[in-house]
């Protein structure tokens, strides 16, 4: 533990309880020494459960501690960027919870990240299969990319937060996700970020977006369902679907090319399957599917990936500030397209080009 990375977490809510603290507590390479949040009851409960020695309701207390190596920002969506920039100004390595933000304050964040020499990881974190799919798309294994699809959806914030409340022993039904004043954006940013980010990670930059949104069932003025049509810089066309009205939960991912396709989940229990034509000239001959070996890209959980980037002085290859800003602009363009019915141009690029 002597060489462990010391971490402070800003945001003592559901994602800190369910993801960050359990993973960090199980690693000898990290030591969480500070928690910051609004509710003292949650801070006290998490501090006792995960052996965190200090907690505060004032982020300035945490940020001023020179002994901290890194900060995790786990606040509600609209608060991410302000806290992240403050952490970078204090010279901390930084992990940002998804989505990066809900407006183009993302530009100011990228500028701050570029000025810093610290590691900046912006969720989502990608499976080895996404890295392998990117390789196979770029090296020509699939031929020329032609189409793609990804859907990430679940039953809604109330389903997620039932476990959060249980973990804190709470009974209130207050869900900030449904409150437009506090969340500012709905299902597209909350869950659609995974679909869009996965497609960008595989196929690269998006140049234009068309979107449709709806509020099907949830008690909110925000969208609870959304679909985006994406035009990629390499010429491929893709769709990203998401929603809070899918209690059976969905992750479905496909990449199509002129020489084959990838599907995830794959066939017969495989994480991903690579399909190649049984024939290029006979339609009735079925395609051939083979499981994809992505073990060369095993990055571990997000905190292990963060650790390796810190130790090597590198930025995450896919979960970096420029990619997160690009995904944010795509999501915003999707909302604007849904409002106006117009196709929206995306100005940023995946790696800041």
Beta strands, then each sheet from edge to edge (+ up, - down):
strand 1: 5-10
strand 2: 30-36
strand 3: 54-56
strand 4: 70-73
strand 5: 93-96
strand 6: 120-122
strand 7: 145-153
strand 8: 206-214
strand 9: 225-232
strand 10: 237-243
strand 11: 250-257
strand 12: 260-264
strand 13: 273-276
strand 14: 288-291
strand 15: 344-345
sheet 1: 3+ 2+ 1+ 4+ 5+ 6+
sheet 2: 14+ 13- 12+ 11- 7+ 10+ 9- 8+ 15-
end
